[in-house]
């Protein structure tokens, strides 16, 4: 194990540590000089893995900031800018961010679990309960899957909407994490109902009443689970983050999980970087979803083929894939993914780029991105220490 990659990642997390929590990047880009929910919790998981007291304190501050600015209806901020003269709270841009709610719950529970401080969950029990009620409301039809608007999660300029697999899985993880402390029968039942609906609507050859029966039976299932479906049908792109969560949460049969592992790893090996693209295959200008992709950006268009969400490779996403491989006892595969993450993070004198063009391997997005560093820490510590996330 070469420690320079790990040490540089720790160094970057210290650079983005502030009294109010983790910033998204050390680069002076306005929208990244904020405390973000999902970025902050992922960096917080890395802090817990590192056992670095200062970073763990920053994680605690991140969660306290998010809780402080929770909306009265239960929404957790997507991000918060705390300046000298003002505080600017955002709950999303073109649409609200559903995953900020689930990441917050996961964060509070993971912090309490790893620090052995159950009182932290108790302290934020009201905020968590309010957030869980909001997730119930976002089902709309009371059938146990939340309905996510276009632009409603981390892939905020991509094409997924409706019943997005990634968001259903995050909700399962959040409920499981919370129920580790609550041990509540009603929560256990809810978890089972959500998982059942995931299996019925996203797994091939599943028995049970489908949300969209006609679309389900018309779908050409692949070696992975589809990324989303809505009243207009299924979107069948490969979602690396979601399918990594499928493995971590042990959804589906061993056969299905092995297909996901093999498909994902082979796809990673097929790229110049050796990293798994966030979504695959890329959407091109002459294809069905191009206009949906093209128009879903508030400022500049970034989803050119092989870049950003449209087939770009993110060290952060590969960090979760690496942990999923370890969870499935694929240690050699996980080591190989960690090596590729480290190589990507070390480019341009350890610039920790946000993402890369999967075709050319050229970097994209913001440099000194905190959750790119978190990927190195999470997989490294999962490999070489006893660190395990609470699942």
C-alpha positions as CSV (number, residue, x, y, z in Angstrom):
1,X,0.0,0.0,0.0
2,X,1.4,3.4,-1.1
3,X,0.5,5.9,1.6
4,X,1.0,9.1,-0.5
5,X,-2.4,8.7,-2.1
6,X,-4.1,8.3,1.2
7,X,-2.1,11.1,2.9
8,X,-2.9,13.5,0.0
9,X,-6.6,12.6,0.3
10,X,-6.6,13.3,4.1
11,X,-4.8,16.5,3.4
12,X,-7.5,17.7,1.0
13,X,-10.3,16.9,3.5
14,X,-8.5,19.0,6.1
15,X,-8.3,21.9,3.6
16,X,-12.1,21.8,3.0
17,X,-12.8,21.5,6.8
18,X,-14.5,24.6,8.2
19,X,-16.3,25.3,11.5
20,X,-19.6,24.8,9.7
21,X,-18.7,21.5,7.9
22,X,-17.0,20.2,4.8
23,X,-16.9,22.3,1.7
24,X,-17.4,20.5,-1.6
25,X,-14.0,21.7,-3.0
26,X,-10.9,23.6,-2.0
27,X,-11.0,25.4,-5.3
28,X,-12.5,28.9,-5.1
29,X,-15.6,28.1,-7.2
30,X,-18.6,29.8,-5.6
31,X,-21.1,27.0,-5.7
32,X,-18.5,24.6,-4.2
33,X,-17.6,26.8,-1.3
34,X,-20.7,25.6,0.5
35,X,-21.6,22.8,2.9
36,X,-23.5,20.2,0.8
37,X,-25.6,17.4,2.2
38,X,-24.5,14.5,0.0
39,X,-20.9,15.7,-0.5
40,X,-20.6,16.4,3.2
41,X,-22.0,13.1,4.4
42,X,-19.8,11.1,1.9
43,X,-16.8,13.1,3.2
44,X,-18.0,12.4,6.7
45,X,-18.0,8.7,6.0
46,X,-14.4,9.0,4.9
47,X,-13.7,11.0,8.1
48,X,-15.1,8.1,10.2
49,X,-13.0,5.6,8.2
50,X,-9.9,7.7,8.8
51,X,-10.4,7.9,12.6
52,X,-9.0,11.5,12.3
53,X,-10.5,13.4,15.3
54,X,-10.4,16.7,13.5
55,X,-12.2,15.4,10.4
56,X,-14.8,13.6,12.5
57,X,-15.5,16.9,14.3
58,X,-16.0,18.5,10.9
59,X,-18.5,15.8,10.0
60,X,-20.4,16.5,13.2
61,X,-20.5,20.2,12.3
62,X,-21.7,19.3,8.8
63,X,-24.7,17.4,10.2
64,X,-25.4,20.2,12.7
65,X,-25.5,22.8,9.9
66,X,-27.8,20.7,7.8
67,X,-30.1,20.1,10.8
68,X,-30.1,23.8,11.7
69,X,-31.4,24.8,8.3
70,X,-33.9,22.0,7.8
71,X,-37.1,23.4,6.2
72,X,-40.2,23.4,8.4
73,X,-41.8,20.8,6.1
74,X,-38.8,18.5,6.6
75,X,-36.6,19.2,3.6
76,X,-32.8,19.0,4.2
77,X,-30.8,21.7,2.4
78,X,-29.0,20.6,-0.7
79,X,-26.3,23.1,0.4
80,X,-25.7,26.0,2.7
81,X,-23.4,29.0,2.2
82,X,-22.5,30.6,5.5
83,X,-20.8,34.0,4.9
84,X,-19.8,36.8,7.1
85,X,-22.9,38.9,6.4
86,X,-25.5,36.3,5.3
87,X,-26.6,32.7,5.1
88,X,-27.8,31.4,1.8
89,X,-29.8,28.1,2.0
90,X,-30.6,26.1,-1.1
91,X,-33.0,23.2,-1.2
92,X,-32.2,22.6,-4.9
93,X,-32.0,24.4,-8.2
94,X,-34.4,23.6,-11.1
95,X,-35.9,21.0,-8.7
96,X,-35.5,20.0,-5.1
97,X,-32.9,17.5,-4.1
98,X,-34.6,14.3,-2.7
99,X,-31.3,12.6,-1.8
100,X,-30.3,15.4,0.6
101,X,-32.9,14.1,3.0
102,X,-31.7,10.5,2.9
103,X,-28.0,11.4,3.1
104,X,-28.7,13.5,6.2
105,X,-30.4,10.5,8.0
106,X,-27.6,8.2,6.9
107,X,-25.0,10.7,8.1
108,X,-26.5,11.2,11.6
109,X,-26.8,7.4,12.2
110,X,-23.3,6.6,10.8
111,X,-21.8,9.2,13.0
112,X,-23.5,7.9,16.1
113,X,-22.7,4.3,15.2
114,X,-18.9,4.9,14.7
115,X,-18.4,7.3,17.5
116,X,-20.6,5.1,19.8
117,X,-22.7,8.1,20.7
118,X,-26.3,7.0,20.5
119,X,-27.4,10.3,22.0
120,X,-26.6,12.0,18.7
121,X,-29.5,10.1,17.1
122,X,-31.7,11.0,20.0
123,X,-30.7,14.7,19.6
124,X,-31.8,14.8,16.0
125,X,-34.7,12.4,16.3
126,X,-37.3,15.1,15.6
127,X,-35.5,16.2,12.4
128,X,-35.2,12.6,11.3
129,X,-38.8,11.8,11.9
130,X,-39.9,14.9,10.1
131,X,-37.7,13.9,7.1
132,X,-39.1,10.4,7.1
133,X,-42.7,11.8,7.0
134,X,-41.7,13.9,4.1
135,X,-40.4,10.9,2.2
136,X,-43.7,9.2,2.9
137,X,-45.5,12.2,1.3
138,X,-43.2,12.0,-1.7
139,X,-44.5,8.5,-2.5
140,X,-47.7,10.3,-3.7
141,X,-49.6,7.1,-4.3
142,X,-48.7,5.4,-0.9
143,X,-47.1,2.4,-2.6
144,X,-43.7,2.6,-0.9
145,X,-41.5,4.1,-3.7
146,X,-40.7,7.8,-3.7
147,X,-41.3,9.8,-6.9
148,X,-38.3,11.9,-7.8
149,X,-38.5,14.9,-10.2
150,X,-36.1,15.3,-13.1
151,X,-32.9,16.9,-11.6
152,X,-33.9,15.7,-8.2
153,X,-30.7,14.0,-7.0
154,X,-26.9,14.0,-7.4
155,X,-27.3,13.4,-11.1
156,X,-29.0,16.7,-11.4
157,X,-28.4,17.3,-15.1
158,X,-29.2,13.7,-16.2
159,X,-32.3,12.1,-17.5
160,X,-33.5,10.0,-14.6
161,X,-36.9,10.8,-13.0
162,X,-39.9,9.2,-11.5
163,X,-39.1,6.0,-9.5
164,X,-35.3,6.4,-9.5
165,X,-33.5,3.3,-8.2
166,X,-30.7,5.2,-6.5
167,X,-33.2,7.2,-4.4
168,X,-35.2,4.1,-3.3
169,X,-32.0,2.4,-2.2
170,X,-30.8,5.4,-0.3
171,X,-34.1,5.4,1.5
172,X,-33.7,1.8,2.5
173,X,-30.2,2.5,3.8
174,X,-31.4,5.5,5.7
175,X,-34.3,3.5,7.3
176,X,-32.0,0.6,8.2
177,X,-29.4,2.9,9.7
178,X,-32.1,4.7,11.8
179,X,-33.7,1.4,12.9
180,X,-30.3,0.2,14.1
181,X,-31.0,2.5,17.0
182,X,-34.8,2.6,17.1
183,X,-35.5,-1.1,16.6
184,X,-39.0,-0.2,15.7
185,X,-41.3,-2.9,14.2
186,X,-43.2,-0.3,12.0
187,X,-39.9,0.8,10.5
188,X,-38.9,-2.9,9.9
189,X,-42.2,-3.5,8.1
190,X,-41.7,-0.3,6.0
191,X,-38.2,-1.4,4.9
192,X,-39.5,-4.8,3.9
193,X,-42.3,-3.2,1.8
194,X,-39.9,-0.8,0.0
195,X,-37.5,-3.7,-0.8
196,X,-40.4,-5.8,-2.0
197,X,-41.4,-3.0,-4.4
198,X,-37.8,-2.6,-5.6
199,X,-37.7,-6.3,-6.3
200,X,-41.1,-6.4,-8.1
201,X,-40.4,-3.3,-10.3
202,X,-36.7,-3.4,-11.0
203,X,-35.6,-7.1,-11.0
204,X,-36.2,-9.4,-14.0
205,X,-38.8,-12.2,-13.8
206,X,-40.1,-10.9,-10.5
207,X,-43.5,-11.9,-9.1
208,X,-45.9,-9.4,-7.9
209,X,-48.1,-6.4,-9.0
210,X,-46.0,-4.0,-11.1
211,X,-46.4,-0.2,-11.0
212,X,-46.3,-0.1,-14.8
213,X,-47.0,-3.6,-16.0
214,X,-47.0,-2.9,-19.7
215,X,-43.6,-1.1,-19.6
216,X,-42.1,-3.7,-17.3
217,X,-42.9,-6.6,-19.7
218,X,-41.7,-4.6,-22.7
219,X,-38.3,-3.9,-21.0
220,X,-35.2,-5.7,-22.3
221,X,-33.5,-6.4,-18.9
222,X,-29.7,-6.2,-19.0
223,X,-27.0,-7.6,-16.6
224,X,-27.9,-4.8,-14.2
225,X,-31.0,-3.1,-12.8
226,X,-32.6,-0.3,-14.8
227,X,-31.9,3.3,-13.5
228,X,-35.5,4.5,-13.3
229,X,-39.1,4.3,-14.6
230,X,-42.0,6.7,-14.7
231,X,-45.5,6.8,-16.4
232,X,-43.6,7.2,-19.7
233,X,-41.8,3.9,-19.2
234,X,-38.4,2.6,-18.1
235,X,-35.0,4.2,-18.7
236,X,-32.5,1.4,-19.0
237,X,-29.1,3.1,-18.7
238,X,-26.6,1.5,-16.3
239,X,-26.4,3.5,-13.1
240,X,-23.1,2.7,-11.3
241,X,-24.0,4.3,-8.0
242,X,-27.4,2.6,-7.8
243,X,-26.1,-0.8,-8.7
244,X,-23.3,-0.5,-6.2
245,X,-25.9,0.2,-3.6
246,X,-27.8,-2.9,-4.8
247,X,-24.7,-4.9,-3.8
248,X,-24.1,-3.1,-0.5
249,X,-27.8,-3.6,0.5
250,X,-27.9,-7.2,-0.7
251,X,-30.9,-6.7,-3.0
252,X,-31.8,-9.5,-5.3
253,X,-30.5,-13.0,-5.7
254,X,-26.8,-14.0,-5.7
255,X,-27.0,-14.7,-9.4
256,X,-28.3,-11.1,-10.1
257,X,-25.6,-9.6,-7.9
258,X,-22.8,-11.6,-9.6
259,X,-24.1,-10.4,-13.0
260,X,-23.9,-6.8,-11.7
261,X,-20.3,-7.4,-10.4
262,X,-19.1,-8.9,-13.6
263,X,-20.8,-6.3,-15.8
264,X,-19.5,-3.4,-13.7
265,X,-16.0,-4.6,-13.5
266,X,-15.8,-5.4,-17.2
267,X,-17.1,-2.0,-18.0
268,X,-14.5,-0.3,-15.8
269,X,-11.7,-2.3,-17.5
270,X,-13.0,-1.3,-20.9
271,X,-12.2,2.4,-20.3
272,X,-8.8,4.1,-20.5
273,X,-9.0,5.1,-16.9
274,X,-10.1,1.7,-15.7
275,X,-12.9,3.4,-13.8
276,X,-16.6,2.8,-13.9
277,X,-18.6,5.4,-15.7
278,X,-21.4,6.9,-13.6
279,X,-24.1,6.1,-16.3
280,X,-23.7,4.0,-19.4
281,X,-23.9,4.0,-22.4
282,X,-23.5,7.7,-23.3
283,X,-26.5,9.5,-24.9
284,X,-25.6,10.9,-28.3
285,X,-27.2,13.8,-30.3
286,X,-29.2,11.6,-32.6
287,X,-30.7,9.5,-29.8
288,X,-34.1,9.5,-28.1
289,X,-33.1,11.2,-24.8
290,X,-30.7,13.9,-26.2
291,X,-33.2,16.8,-26.0
292,X,-34.1,15.8,-22.4
293,X,-30.5,15.8,-21.6
294,X,-29.6,18.9,-23.5
295,X,-32.2,21.1,-21.9
296,X,-31.7,19.9,-18.3
297,X,-29.0,22.5,-17.3
298,X,-29.4,25.7,-15.5
299,X,-26.2,27.4,-16.7
300,X,-23.8,25.7,-19.2
301,X,-24.3,22.3,-20.8
302,X,-21.8,19.8,-19.5
303,X,-23.2,16.4,-20.5
304,X,-21.4,15.8,-23.7
305,X,-21.0,12.1,-24.5
306,X,-18.5,10.4,-22.2
307,X,-18.4,13.4,-19.8
308,X,-20.1,14.5,-16.6
309,X,-23.2,12.3,-15.9
310,X,-23.4,11.3,-19.6
311,X,-20.8,8.5,-19.4
312,X,-18.2,10.4,-17.4
313,X,-16.2,8.6,-14.7
314,X,-16.3,9.9,-11.1
315,X,-13.8,8.7,-8.4
316,X,-16.6,9.2,-5.8
317,X,-18.9,6.7,-7.6
318,X,-16.0,4.3,-7.9
319,X,-15.4,4.5,-4.2
320,X,-18.8,3.1,-3.6
321,X,-18.2,0.4,-6.2
322,X,-15.0,-0.5,-4.5
323,X,-16.7,-0.8,-1.1
324,X,-19.5,-2.9,-2.8
325,X,-16.8,-5.3,-4.2
326,X,-15.3,-5.7,-0.8
327,X,-18.8,-6.4,0.7
328,X,-19.1,-9.2,-1.8
329,X,-15.6,-10.6,-1.0
330,X,-14.1,-9.4,-4.2
331,X,-10.9,-8.1,-2.7
332,X,-8.6,-8.3,-5.7
333,X,-11.2,-6.4,-7.8
334,X,-11.5,-3.8,-5.1
335,X,-7.7,-3.3,-4.9
336,X,-7.6,-2.8,-8.7
337,X,-10.4,-0.2,-8.5
338,X,-8.6,1.6,-5.6
339,X,-5.4,1.7,-7.7
340,X,-7.4,3.4,-10.6
341,X,-9.0,5.8,-8.2
342,X,-5.6,6.8,-6.8
343,X,-4.1,7.2,-10.3
344,X,-7.0,9.5,-11.3
345,X,-6.9,11.5,-8.1
346,X,-3.1,12.0,-8.5
347,X,-3.2,13.5,-12.0
348,X,-1.8,17.1,-12.3
349,X,0.0,16.8,-9.0
350,X,-3.0,15.5,-7.0
351,X,-5.7,17.7,-8.4
352,X,-8.5,15.4,-7.3
353,X,-10.7,16.2,-10.3
354,X,-14.5,15.8,-10.0
355,X,-14.8,13.5,-13.0
356,X,-13.2,12.4,-16.2
357,X,-14.0,11.8,-19.9
358,X,-14.3,8.0,-20.0
359,X,-13.2,8.0,-23.7
360,X,-10.2,10.3,-23.6
361,X,-9.4,10.1,-19.9
362,X,-9.2,13.9,-19.8
363,X,-10.3,15.6,-16.5
364,X,-13.6,17.5,-16.2
365,X,-15.3,19.6,-13.6
366,X,-13.9,21.1,-10.5
367,X,-10.4,20.4,-9.1
368,X,-9.7,19.5,-5.5
369,X,-13.1,17.9,-5.2
370,X,-13.5,16.7,-1.6
371,X,-15.6,13.6,-2.4
372,X,-13.0,12.4,-4.9
373,X,-10.5,12.3,-2.0
374,X,-13.2,10.6,0.1
375,X,-13.2,7.7,-2.4
376,X,-9.6,6.9,-1.8
377,X,-10.1,7.0,2.0
378,X,-13.2,4.9,2.1
379,X,-11.9,2.1,-0.1
380,X,-8.4,2.2,1.4
381,X,-9.7,1.9,5.0
382,X,-12.3,-0.7,4.0
383,X,-9.4,-2.8,2.6
384,X,-6.7,-2.3,5.2
385,X,-8.6,-1.7,8.5
386,X,-11.7,-3.0,10.1
387,X,-13.8,-0.1,8.9
388,X,-17.3,-1.0,7.7
389,X,-20.2,1.3,7.0
390,X,-23.4,0.6,8.9
391,X,-25.8,-1.2,6.5
